[in-house]
Amino acid sequence: MSLTKEKKSGIFANFGGAATNTGSIEGQIALTTERISQISAHLQLNKKDFSTHRGLMKLVGKRRSLLNYLQKHNLTSYRELIEKLGLRK
């Protein structure tokens, strides 16, 4: 259920500008969001998997800190990214 190389390079191509641009903050946030959605789907089936729940909470915190960084340094890119990913309503 992990992300394949093709899926990761597709995420970085869509959000980071190029498939090899793995350091872009937008790509990292998009990749983390994809992992969060996969883990959330896993936890809906396995409600008592508490170690995975802890990992999910750590990922959500990491995404929050990356979003805070992006918001401080590039507000327009932050707004476009949360619109694309559908994080805020």
MDTraj code that builds the backbone (N, CA, C; nanometers):
import mdtraj as md
import numpy as np

residues = "MET SER LEU THR LYS GLU LYS LYS SER GLY ILE PHE ALA ASN PHE GLY GLY ALA ALA THR ASN THR GLY SER ILE GLU GLY GLN ILE ALA LEU THR THR GLU ARG ILE SER GLN ILE SER ALA HIS LEU GLN LEU ASN LYS LYS ASP PHE SER THR HIS ARG GLY LEU MET LYS LEU VAL GLY LYS ARG ARG SER LEU LEU ASN TYR LEU GLN LYS HIS ASN LEU THR SER TYR ARG GLU LEU ILE GLU LYS LEU GLY LEU ARG LYS".split()
xyz = np.array([
    [0.0803, -0.1185, 0.0000],
    [0.0000, 0.0000, 0.0000],
    [0.0855, 0.1261, 0.0000],
    [0.2161, 0.1076, -0.0114],
    [0.3034, 0.2239, -0.0141],
    [0.3008, 0.2883, -0.1525],
    [0.3565, 0.4055, -0.1605],
    [0.3580, 0.4792, -0.2856],
    [0.4672, 0.4246, -0.3770],
    [0.4348, 0.4058, -0.5039],
    [0.5328, 0.3584, -0.6004],
    [0.6152, 0.4759, -0.6516],
    [0.7250, 0.4431, -0.7197],
    [0.8104, 0.5480, -0.7751],
    [0.7349, 0.6328, -0.8768],
    [0.6524, 0.5670, -0.9576],
    [0.5774, 0.6394, -1.0600],
    [0.4781, 0.7363, -0.9968],
    [0.4133, 0.6913, -0.8907],
    [0.3156, 0.7765, -0.8209],
    [0.3861, 0.8975, -0.7572],
    [0.5021, 0.8719, -0.6929],
    [0.5771, 0.9824, -0.6314],
    [0.6251, 1.0823, -0.7357],
    [0.6793, 1.0316, -0.8463],
    [0.7287, 1.1233, -0.9491],
    [0.6129, 1.2007, -1.0126],
    [0.4953, 1.1386, -1.0210],
    [0.3779, 1.2093, -1.0712],
    [0.3347, 1.3209, -0.9775],
    [0.3402, 1.2943, -0.8477],
    [0.3043, 1.3973, -0.7489],
    [0.4013, 1.5140, -0.7570],
    [0.5326, 1.4824, -0.7653],
    [0.6311, 1.5901, -0.7724],
    [0.6243, 1.6639, -0.9053],
    [0.5850, 1.5948, -1.0127],
    [0.5698, 1.6629, -1.1415],
    [0.4506, 1.7584, -1.1377],
    [0.3421, 1.7177, -1.0717],
    [0.2238, 1.8037, -1.0645],
    [0.2435, 1.9231, -0.9727],
    [0.3065, 1.9008, -0.8590],
    [0.3135, 2.0062, -0.7581],
    [0.4519, 2.0693, -0.7445],
    [0.5585, 1.9963, -0.7777],
    [0.6922, 2.0484, -0.7575],
    [0.7546, 2.1107, -0.8799],
    [0.6905, 2.0979, -0.9954],
    [0.7450, 2.1554, -1.1171],
    [0.8118, 2.0518, -1.2056],
    [0.8886, 1.9595, -1.1474],
    [0.9546, 1.8527, -1.2226],
    [0.9550, 1.7267, -1.1371],
    [0.9658, 1.6123, -1.2018],
    [0.9620, 1.4856, -1.1291],
    [1.0850, 1.4683, -1.0405],
    [1.1953, 1.5342, -1.0761],
    [1.3176, 1.5208, -0.9970],
    [1.3302, 1.6273, -0.8894],
    [1.2376, 1.7197, -0.8830],
    [1.2425, 1.8284, -0.7852],
    [1.1772, 1.7834, -0.6541],
    [1.2428, 1.6908, -0.5854],
    [1.1852, 1.6334, -0.4643],
    [1.2013, 1.7231, -0.3428],
    [1.2752, 1.8300, -0.3554],
    [1.2956, 1.9199, -0.2430],
    [1.1952, 2.0331, -0.2354],
    [1.1094, 2.0446, -0.3351],
    [1.0130, 2.1543, -0.3345],
    [0.9135, 2.1358, -0.2211],
    [0.8819, 2.2436, -0.1555],
    [0.7929, 2.2384, -0.0394],
    [0.6527, 2.1968, -0.0813],
    [0.6091, 2.2420, -0.1993],
    [0.4758, 2.2046, -0.2471],
    [0.4667, 2.0548, -0.2730],
    [0.5715, 1.9985, -0.3322],
    [0.5748, 1.8548, -0.3579],
    [0.5769, 1.7734, -0.2300],
    [0.6518, 1.8206, -0.1312],
    [0.6572, 1.7498, -0.0033],
    [0.5211, 1.7510, 0.0651],
    [0.4520, 1.8630, 0.0592],
    [0.3195, 1.8723, 0.1210],
    [0.2214, 1.7804, 0.0484],
    [0.2274, 1.7783, -0.0848],
    [0.1376, 1.6926, -0.1618],
    [0.1649, 1.5454, -0.1343],
    [0.2915, 1.5080, -0.1227],
    [0.3275, 1.3696, -0.0930],
    [0.2799, 1.3305, 0.0468],
    [0.2966, 1.4186, 0.1423],
    [0.2506, 1.3920, 0.2783],
    [0.0988, 1.3797, 0.2823],
    [0.0301, 1.4624, 0.2061],
    [-0.1155, 1.4554, 0.2001],
    [-0.1611, 1.3219, 0.1422],
    [-0.0915, 1.2741, 0.0400],
    [-0.1252, 1.1446, -0.0196],
    [-0.1053, 1.0312, 0.0815],
    [0.0047, 1.0361, 0.1560],
    [0.0297, 0.9343, 0.2580],
    [-0.0753, 0.9411, 0.3689],
    [-0.1163, 1.0611, 0.4062],
    [-0.2186, 1.0773, 0.5100],
    [-0.3502, 1.0159, 0.4635],
    [-0.3860, 1.0374, 0.3377],
    [-0.5119, 0.9809, 0.2897],
    [-0.5065, 0.8288, 0.2841],
    [-0.3911, 0.7714, 0.2490],
    [-0.3778, 0.6253, 0.2479],
    [-0.3867, 0.5678, 0.3883],
    [-0.3204, 0.6315, 0.4827],
    [-0.3225, 0.5820, 0.6204],
    [-0.4618, 0.5982, 0.6801],
    [-0.5318, 0.7059, 0.6451],
    [-0.6681, 0.7249, 0.6951],
    [-0.7600, 0.6141, 0.6450],
    [-0.7425, 0.5756, 0.5187],
    [-0.8230, 0.4659, 0.4646],
    [-0.7911, 0.3352, 0.5367],
    [-0.6650, 0.3132, 0.5688],
    [-0.6249, 0.1935, 0.6431],
    [-0.6871, 0.1920, 0.7827],
    [-0.6886, 0.3077, 0.8468],
    [-0.7408, 0.3145, 0.9830],
    [-0.8930, 0.3017, 0.9883],
    [-0.9609, 0.3309, 0.8799],
    [-1.1050, 0.3098, 0.8792],
    [-1.1376, 0.1613, 0.8824],
    [-1.0491, 0.0788, 0.8249],
    [-1.0693, -0.0659, 0.8277],
    [-1.0150, -0.1299, 0.9549],
    [-0.9070, -0.0730, 1.0086],
    [-0.8388, -0.1287, 1.1256],
    [-0.8418, -0.0269, 1.2383],
    [-0.9508, -0.0232, 1.3093],
    [-0.9724, 0.0819, 1.4087],
    [-0.8807, 0.0703, 1.5301],
    [-0.8298, -0.0488, 1.5587],
    [-0.7475, -0.0662, 1.6780],
    [-0.5978, -0.0644, 1.6495],
    [-0.5588, -0.0180, 1.5335],
    [-0.4177, -0.0081, 1.4974],
    [-0.3627, 0.1241, 1.5511],
    [-0.3272, 0.1229, 1.6782],
    [-0.2912, 0.2467, 1.7469],
    [-0.1530, 0.2984, 1.7073],
    [-0.0606, 0.2102, 1.6697],
    [0.0713, 0.2567, 1.6289],
    [0.0635, 0.3300, 1.4947],
    [-0.0227, 0.2844, 1.4065],
    [-0.0423, 0.3551, 1.2807],
    [-0.1123, 0.4880, 1.3050],
    [-0.2000, 0.4920, 1.4026],
    [-0.2680, 0.6172, 1.4371],
    [-0.1672, 0.7205, 1.4861],
    [-0.0699, 0.6752, 1.5638],
    [0.0344, 0.7662, 1.6111],
    [0.1167, 0.8194, 1.4937],
    [0.1487, 0.7312, 1.3986],
    [0.2210, 0.7745, 1.2797],
    [0.1424, 0.8742, 1.1976],
    [0.0111, 0.8541, 1.1922],
    [-0.0754, 0.9487, 1.1213],
    [-0.0716, 1.0851, 1.1879],
    [-0.0767, 1.0877, 1.3187],
    [-0.0732, 1.2159, 1.3905],
    [0.0603, 1.2875, 1.3687],
    [0.1692, 1.2114, 1.3617],
    [0.2996, 1.2717, 1.3347],
    [0.3042, 1.3302, 1.1937],
    [0.2452, 1.2588, 1.0969],
    [0.2418, 1.3091, 0.9600],
    [0.1570, 1.4353, 0.9483],
    [0.0454, 1.4387, 1.0183],
    [-0.0407, 1.5578, 1.0155],
    [0.0347, 1.6771, 1.0739],
    [0.1090, 1.6555, 1.1813],
    [0.1880, 1.7627, 1.2401],
    [0.2985, 1.8100, 1.1479],
    [0.3612, 1.7153, 1.0762],
    [0.4664, 1.7519, 0.9822],
    [0.4087, 1.8340, 0.8675],
    [0.2916, 1.7915, 0.8166],
    [0.2278, 1.8673, 0.7090],
    [0.1904, 2.0065, 0.7565],
    [0.1426, 2.0172, 0.8802],
    [0.1059, 2.1482, 0.9356],
    [0.2280, 2.2397, 0.9422],
    [0.3427, 2.1871, 0.9851],
    [0.4622, 2.2714, 0.9934],
    [0.5120, 2.3103, 0.8548],
    [0.5021, 2.2192, 0.7571],
    [0.5401, 2.2541, 0.6199],
    [0.4466, 2.3604, 0.5630],
    [0.3183, 2.3491, 0.5924],
    [0.2231, 2.4505, 0.5458],
    [0.2489, 2.5856, 0.6119],
    [0.2846, 2.5846, 0.7401],
    [0.3185, 2.7100, 0.8077],
    [0.4393, 2.7756, 0.7427],
    [0.5409, 2.6956, 0.7086],
    [0.6596, 2.7482, 0.6427],
    [0.6232, 2.8112, 0.5085],
    [0.5417, 2.7389, 0.4304],
    [0.5030, 2.7902, 0.2995],
    [0.4196, 2.9171, 0.3122],
    [0.3333, 2.9218, 0.4127],
    [0.2495, 3.0397, 0.4327],
    [0.3334, 3.1619, 0.4678],
    [0.4385, 3.1431, 0.5465],
    [0.5241, 3.2558, 0.5840],
    [0.6065, 3.3066, 0.4665],
    [0.6509, 3.2156, 0.3791],
    [0.7447, 3.2539, 0.2748],
    [0.6802, 3.2824, 0.1389],
    [0.5660, 3.2209, 0.1097],
    [0.5032, 3.2430, -0.0201],
    [0.3523, 3.2237, -0.0054],
    [0.2832, 3.3301, 0.0251],
    [0.1408, 3.3225, 0.0571],
    [0.0570, 3.2831, -0.0642],
    [0.0896, 3.3329, -0.1821],
    [0.0099, 3.2979, -0.2999],
    [0.0231, 3.1494, -0.3338],
    [0.1429, 3.0967, -0.3224],
    [0.1635, 2.9540, -0.3479],
    [0.0912, 2.8695, -0.2435],
    [0.0890, 2.9157, -0.1198],
    [0.0166, 2.8472, -0.0125],
    [-0.1326, 2.8392, -0.0450],
    [-0.1891, 2.9509, -0.0865],
    [-0.3323, 2.9539, -0.1175],
    [-0.3660, 2.8649, -0.2369],
    [-0.2797, 2.8648, -0.3383],
    [-0.3031, 2.7796, -0.4549],
    [-0.2937, 2.6318, -0.4171],
    [-0.1981, 2.5978, -0.3315],
    [-0.1776, 2.4578, -0.2939],
    [-0.2938, 2.4038, -0.2119],
    [-0.3416, 2.4796, -0.1149],
    [-0.4530, 2.4288, -0.0353],
    [-0.5803, 2.4206, -0.1193],
    [-0.5896, 2.5043, -0.2226],
    [-0.7037, 2.4950, -0.3136],
    [-0.6940, 2.3674, -0.3974],
    [-0.5736, 2.3371, -0.4489],
    [-0.5548, 2.2166, -0.5303],
    [-0.5776, 2.0897, -0.4495],
    [-0.5236, 2.0872, -0.3287],
    [-0.5335, 1.9674, -0.2456],
    [-0.6669, 1.9557, -0.1736],
    [-0.7393, 2.0646, -0.1647],
    [-0.8694, 2.0623, -0.0979],
    [-0.8569, 2.0452, 0.0531],
    [-0.7601, 2.1123, 0.1134],
    [-0.7365, 2.0968, 0.2565],
    [-0.8307, 2.1822, 0.3412],
    [-0.8604, 2.3019, 0.2960],
    [-0.9470, 2.3905, 0.3732],
    [-1.0778, 2.4101, 0.2986],
    [-1.1808, 2.4400, 0.3738],
    [-1.3097, 2.4621, 0.3083],
    [-1.3574, 2.6031, 0.3307],
])
top = md.Topology()
chain = top.add_chain()
for i, resn in enumerate(residues, 1):
    res = top.add_residue(resn, chain, resSeq=i)
    for name in ("N", "CA", "C"):
        top.add_atom(name, md.element.get_by_symbol(name[0]), res)
traj = md.Trajectory(xyz[None], top)
